[in-house]
Amino acid sequence: MALGDLMASQLSQSSMAISNHLDDFSSRDDGDFGGQRRDSETASNSSGNAAGTTTTSMAYLPQTVVLCDLRHESFEACVPSGPSESGLVSKWRPKDRMKTGCVALVLCLHISVDPPDVIKISPCARMECWIDPFSMAAPKALETIGKTLHSQYERWQPRARYKLQLDPTVEEVKKLCNACRKYAKSERVLFHYNGHGVPKPTTNGEIWVFNKLGQSYTQYIPLPVNDLDSWLETPSIYVFDCSAAGNIVNAFIERQDWNSSGSSGSSLKDCILLAACEAHETLPQSDEFPADVFTSCLTTPIKMALRWFCSRSLLRDTLDHSLIDRIPGRQTDRKTLLGELNWIFTAVTDTIAWNVLPHDLFQRLFRQDLLVASLFRNFLLAERIMRSANCSPISYPMLPPTHQHHMWDAWDMAAEICLSQLQSLVEEPNAEFQPSPFFTEQLTAFEVWLDHGSEQKKPPEQLPIVLQVLLSQCHRFRALVLLGRFLDMGPWAVDLALSVGIFPYVLKLLQTTAIELRQILVFIWTKILALDKSCQVDLVKDGGHIYFIRFLDSLDAYPEQRAMAAFVLAVIVDSHRRGQEACIKADLTHVCLKHLQLAAPHEAQTEPLLLQWLCLCLGKLWEDLLEAQIIGLQADAPIICIPLLSEPQPEVRASAVFALGTLLDVGSDSPRDGVGGDEECDDDEKLKAEINIIKSLLNVVSDGSPLVRAEVAVALARFAFGHNKHLKSIAAAYWKPQSNSLLSSLPSLASMRSPSGGYTNSSQYMQHGSTIPTQIGPVMRMGSDSISGGRDGRVSTSSPLSTSGIMHGSPLSDDSSQHSDSGILVNESSSNGVINYSRPRPLDGGIYSQCVLAMCSLAKDPSPRVASLGRQILAIIGIEQVVTRSLRFGGGSFRQGDATSTPTPNLAGLARSSSWFDMNGGHLPLTFRTPPVSPPRQNYLPGMRRVCSLEFRPHLLNSPDSGLADPLLGSSGTPGTSERSLLPQSTIYNWSCGHFSRPLLTAADDNEEILSRREEREKIALDRITKCQHSSVSKLSNQIASWDTKFETGTRTALLQPFSPVVVAADENERIRIWNYEETTLLNSFDNHDFPDKGISKLCLVNELDDTLLLVASCDGNIRIWKDYSLRSKQKLVTAFSSIQGHRPGVRSVNAVVDWQQQSGYLYASGEISSIMLWDLDKEQLVNSIPTSSESSVSALSASQVHGGQLVAGFVDGSVRLYDIRTPEMLVCATQPHTQRIERVVGIGFQPGFHPAKIVSASQAGDIQFLDVRNHTDAYLTIDAHRGSLTALAIHRHAPIIASGSAKQLIKIFSLGGEQLGTIRYYPTFMAQKIGSVSCLTFHPYKVLLAAGAADSLVSIYADENSQNR
C-alpha cells in the first residue's frame, strides 16, 4: 500500500487528538445545532436490537464522548518537555567522527627462509596477497606483495597516506611510526604487521623484526609492543597477521591494566587490535587457504568468501575457481554482479554486528570510522572462515562469537544465486544480470516483524539491511514506507533506527526531487525530530529546511502531512537562531500566513492539526527575534491569526494565542516612548498591532480550556513585562488612599511621561474652569472596545465572548457608583478630551485597566496551573500574595494591611462592589509593591479600586524592595535579559510535540477494549431501562444502605453511579466522598479546591457509558471535572473553567445552577445573571448565551436527557421556561404554574419518556406542578406535597416516579399520576430515629433506587420493597 493511501486512510483516523471526537455531533454548526438529526439517528442506531422498546431506549444512550483527548491526560500534573536535545537521544550520534589518516604496512616475510619455530607441512599455504612468492625472485616478490597489499587497503580508504616497510629493522619501524603519527596528527593510524617470515611473538608480547648488516639479515630482533604503542600513540588500530598473535593482544591488555592503575602512558581507550589467532594457535597451513588468510579476509573479503564457499558448496565441481577472479563489474556499482555481492556482504555483516554487539560498541566500531568499520565487517568473515580451520581470530575490544549466525545462511544463498550466473556472464558480456532476491526477501521479513513485533519483543534484525536498501532506487520507496511504519511504533524505535545509522541517509534523501518520496520523508523526519531536536542543526546546514517549506506550500499533499512539515519547521526554528534566519530568508512567514488565510473560509474542511502547527511554527519563528516579528507585523499576521481564537479546537486556539503572544514586545533597552524620527511611525504601527493583539487576548481570558488560558497568561506576562511601569502605576492605584484632588491622579493613570522624562505639569491636563466632584466615578470609561451589554448587563448573544468577561458588577462597570455619569473621560483626541498627549503615548489607559483585571481573574482561575501563572504575572506588575484568608466586608472593620493611612472615605464604594470579587472567588489577598521609579504623586483609580476586597500592603517608597516580585522589578524600570528568563514559559509547543511521538498510523490498542466495555454497558443499561419503564413501584421505603459521611455541614448533593454500587456525595465545603454501598467502604475523599470560598452547586457524571468523569459545579460558577475520582488519592483534574461570566448588579453571590446534557455535549449554566450560558465541552468553548427573558434569576435548571438542545429553567419568581437551542428564538414557552404562593422553583425536570414538553416543577412553597407545555396555560396536575418547606425534587429518568424532600424531615414518593406511593420519615433503626432535614435527593439512572442526603450528614439509599434485600 503506497504511503499516501496508508496515511490518508490511517492518519486521518488517528489524528483524533486534534480533530477531537468521531461523533457526528462535533461537526454541528453553532447556528443549526443538528440535534433533530441526532434524535432520529440515535433512535435508529439500534435497529439490530431485538425488542421494540429497545429501539426507542437507544435514544437514552448518547454516543457523544467528551474530554478524553490528550490534553485532558495530565495538563495539571506535569509540564511537557518537547523534543529532547540530549539524554536518551543523542546517544545515537557517533561521539566524534573519525578517520584513519595514515596506514603503516610492515611485512616481515624473509622469503625463502622459514623461521626456526615453524615446521611447515607439504603442500603448504604459500599465497601472500594472492601472489605466490616463489613465482619470481625473492626481492621482486617482496616488493610486489607490498604494493598489492597497499592497493588492497587503498580500496577501503583511498584518501589515507600509505607507508610501506619491507623486512625492516627496529629503527626503520620507529621512524615509520613517528612519521605516521606526525602526519596523522589526531587522526587514527593503522599499523599492519605480517610476521610470516619471523618467529612467533613472545609471551611478553614482543614481535620480531630484523637486524640488517649490509644486504644480509644476521638475526631476528624483538620489538616490545610497549615501544610500538609509545611511538604510534592513540588513536590507533593494529592488525597482527602471525601465529600466536594472541600474545600481543594479551600484552596490550596487561599494559592497559598497568596504566589504569596509576602509571602514565598511552591509554588503550582508543586503541583497537585485530589478531589472526589465539596465543596458543598457529595459522592454518592447508593449501586451500592463502598463507595470509587473515589479511585476505580483511582486505579482499568477497574473493576470499566466494573461494571458501565454492570449495564447500555444490558448485565446487561445476564452477571453475579462476572465474571468481573474473567476476564482472565494480565493487562500487550495485547494478553489477560484483557490486551486488559486495552490497549484500556489507548488509549481512552489518546486520550480524548490529544484532550481536552492544549498541555503544557497534557505534564505536561500525559507525565512527569508515576504515575501522570495513575491517570489522571483514573480521566477522575471517572468524567464520578461520574457525573452520580451528583457528580463532581475536580482537580488542572483544566481540562475541558470530561465525554461526544464521545471517551467514542468507549470504551463502545470495552467493550461490550470483555464482550460478557467473559462467554465462563471463562468456557473454552483454547478458543481462539478474539481481538477487536477497533485499526483497529481507524487506518482507521486516514487514512480517512490523505486523507482529512490539517494543517488548526482540528488535527487528533487518534494520541495518533496510538502511542498505535506501541506497537502491528500486527498493527505496518500499524501504522508506516500512521504515516509517517502524518509526511510528514509538520513540524507542526512532532511537534504534538512529543508532543503526539511518540519519545521514535520510538527510541525503532530502536532496532528491522524487515526488513519490515526499510524503514518507516528511513523515520520517517528523518522527526523528519528535525524538531529537538536535537534528535541527544538520538540517539547516544541509539546506533541508527548503524541502519542508516547499512541501508545506504544496496544496496537493494531505493537510495532516503538511502539518508534519510545519512541525519539522517549528523544530528547526525552535530556539535556533540560524534556523530562524534561514527560514526567514526562505520566506516561511508568508507561506504560513498564506495557508492560514486559505484555511479561514472553509473551516469545516480544514485540518485543525495544520492550523495548530502553522501557528506554532510562526510563534517559534518569531520568538525572541525582532527581525522576524517585524516581518510578521508587516504581513498583517495579527489580523490573520486573531480569527483563529474562536476555532472549535482548544489546541488551535492555544497555538494562535502563543503565536500572537510572541509578537508582543517584552521591551528593549531603549525606552519605548522616547523614540523619534521615522521610527516613530513604525512604533505607532507596532503599538496599534499590540493593542489589537491584547484586545483579542482579553476576549479569551475566560476560554473554557485551561490550555488556552495558560497561553493567554504567558502572553499577558510578556505584555506586563514590556509595559511594566504603566501597569504598575495602574495596579498601584488599587490601594492608594483617596485624594480630593484629581490633579495628582491623572498623570499616573494615563501612564504618561513628558518629553523630559518626569511627569508633566499637572495643570496642562485640566480644562479651564472644570469642577471635579470629590468622589469620582470610574475614571476610565471603555470606548468601542468595551462591553456589548444590554440594559440589565446581559452579554449580547451575537457575541458571547465580546469582552473579557467584564460585566455589570465588575470593577470596570459603572453600576455601583452614584456619580457614574460624571466620570471623567480619558479621550484619545485632544480637542474634546481632558488629556493632551504631547508624544506617542504607550497605550490607551483603558487597555491597561482591562489587563490588570484580566490578570487578577487569571490569578483566581479554577485551574491550579493557570492560577499559578496568573500569580506570576501579578508579581511582575508589583502585586504579591501575602495572606491566604479572605477579607470580608459584612459589618467588620476594614484593616488596610499595615498601611498607616486611615480607612478612606470611598470605603462604601469598595464595600458595595466587593461582591464582584467575592463572586469571582475573592480568595487572592494580595500585597502591592510600589514601583521603585521616581516617586509618583498620590494617585488612585476609584473605578478600579472596587475590585479590591483584598488586603494590600503598600511598601514605603524609600524602603528596599524585597520578596517574591523582586527579580522582575529592577529599579531601572527597563527590563533586562536576565530578568526576562523569569517570565513564565509557554507549554503549548512542547505539549503539542507529544502528538508526533505517539503512533499516527495505527489506532491505539485499547480501542477494542473501550468499545467492548461500552457495548456491555449499553446492554446493561437497555435491559435496566426496560425494567424501569415497566416497573410498578409500590413504595420506596426499603433502606438498603446508610452511610455517615462525617460531613460537618450535612450532605449538600449526591449522585449514584450507573454501573457500580457507588454513591458520590459532597458537602457545603466542597469535600467530596465516594462510598461503595454494597461493601460499605469509603473509596476516596478529596477537596474540590483549596480556595477559602466554598459552596457546591451540583455533581454530574460525564461520559457515564464510557470512562466516567465527575463534574463538580461550585456556587461561584466554577466547574471542575475529575477523572479516576473513585481511586484513593489518584483523582486527577481533567479541566476547570468558570462557567458564568459576570453577574447582576448588587448581587453578592452567583448561586450558580448548572446541568449537563450528554446527548449534545453541552453544559448549561446560569444563576444571578440574565442569561443561560451554553458551553460545548467538546470544544471547551462558550458557544452561546440564551437570554432568559426574565427579570428574576434562574434557581433550577434541567436539560433533557433525550432531546439534545432542550432544557427547562425554573426561576426565583416561580415561573418556568422551556428552551430549545435548535430553534432560532430559543425560548419555546414561558408559564407561571406556581400561583398559590410565589416562591422560588427548587426542582425541575422533564418527565420520563420521549415527550419533549412534559415537565415537573416543584416550588419552595411545597407544591409540585405537572405541566404539558403544549397546553402551557395551566398545570394539568398539582400535588401539594409539603407545606412551605420543599427542599429537594428528584425525577427518575425512566421509571414513572418522582420524590420530594422537605426541611421537615420527610420524603414523599409519587407516581406520575399524582398518587402518593410512600413516605419516609424514620431511619429503620431500633429506636426509629427521624430522618434529618432533607437536603438532596437523586435517583439511580437505570434502577429504582433513591439516594437521600440530609443535614445530619447521613446518606441513605432506598429501594422498592418488592426488590430483594441485598
Disulfide bonds with the S-S distance in Angstrom:
none
